[in-house]
Amino acid sequence: MAATIIDGAAQAARVRSEVAQDAAAFARELGRSAGLATVLVGDDAGSSVYVDAKQRDCREVGIEPFDHRLGADTTQGDVIALLETLNAEETVDAILLQLPVPDGLDGAALTALIDPAKDADGLTPVSAGLLAQGLPGMRPCTPVGVMELLDAYRIEPDGARAVVIGRSNLVGKPLGALLLERNATVTMAHSRTRELPQLAASADILVAAVGRPQMIQPAWVKPGATVIDVGITRGEHGLVGDVAFDGVAAIAGALTPVPGGVGPMTRACLLRNTLRAARARATLASIKR
Ligand code: NAP
């Protein structure tokens, strides 16, 4: 049986169109567009491509992008000063600090300085704490995108056994929390996990968020399981995921491709987070008035 290929590009187009409508309504009501500030430090070509894409996405849906690029010789103090300015800037509803930052800068400490109300990627300690406690807050884009893909394809986490390989603050940990919130039985795996292939093969929902091309082999997959490939490695022939796609597609029930799976949803969810932050800030401002 060939797996259903989960079309992240189509789902992302749906989210973008919803955000575009909401962005237009916001601009009508508030007399200004919702604004996303991106902060890129250093000259990493891959990061620059990502930020360019985020800026383009914003323009397409009617969000105002504010593009801040700082040279590789930028100090921690320079970035702190910029983040403080953006935290205070009325027209900036959401802030994204592109990670990783260059060696010598402390990305975690910088992320922690973003106003949680403007935390576009849901990565501040406040947002992570709210997620851990099941309280409302900004959620990280990639995990939210994965959950939406599951919902769009009616793949039910409730009662399912989920194995998440990778435990980063960006992807693995928050995705584990979101799956747990939806009543999956979650096992977090990582580089020190023993007997990983056997563990993976016990999963109804298997998520690979590692960054090792084609690590997930067909023998790691339970027949009919859902396999979510978050991994992205830039290879000679383009982007490669963590899953050996062709072999796994013959065994899994559903599978995300790379590219065209989780990646587009991550970008779309960033736009939606920006609108959510803008709406929440506008509501708070009206209450204070
Ligand atoms: P990360 O911070 O480098 O984390 C990688 C995780 O993989 C770590 O928890 C690590 O375990 C684990 N790991 C490494 N080698 C392993 C092995 N042999 N067996 C089991 N686990 C292993 O990476 P990340 O930021 O989470 O990103 C993961 C991947 O997703 C990357 O390819 C990244 O490019 C991609 N990504 C994609 C999107 C998207 O939109 N599609 C978004 C974000 C990231 P330890 O903790 O023990 O070291």
Boltz pocket constraint, residues with backbone or C-beta under 6 A from the ligand:
constraints:
  - pocket:
      binder: B
      contacts: [[A, 142], [A, 165], [A, 166], [A, 167], [A, 168], [A, 169], [A, 170], [A, 171], [A, 172], [A, 189], [A, 190], [A, 191], [A, 192], [A, 193], [A, 196], [A, 208], [A, 209], [A, 210], [A, 211], [A, 212], [A, 229], [A, 230], [A, 231], [A, 232], [A, 233], [A, 262], [A, 263], [A, 264], [A, 266], [A, 267]]
      max_distance: 6.0
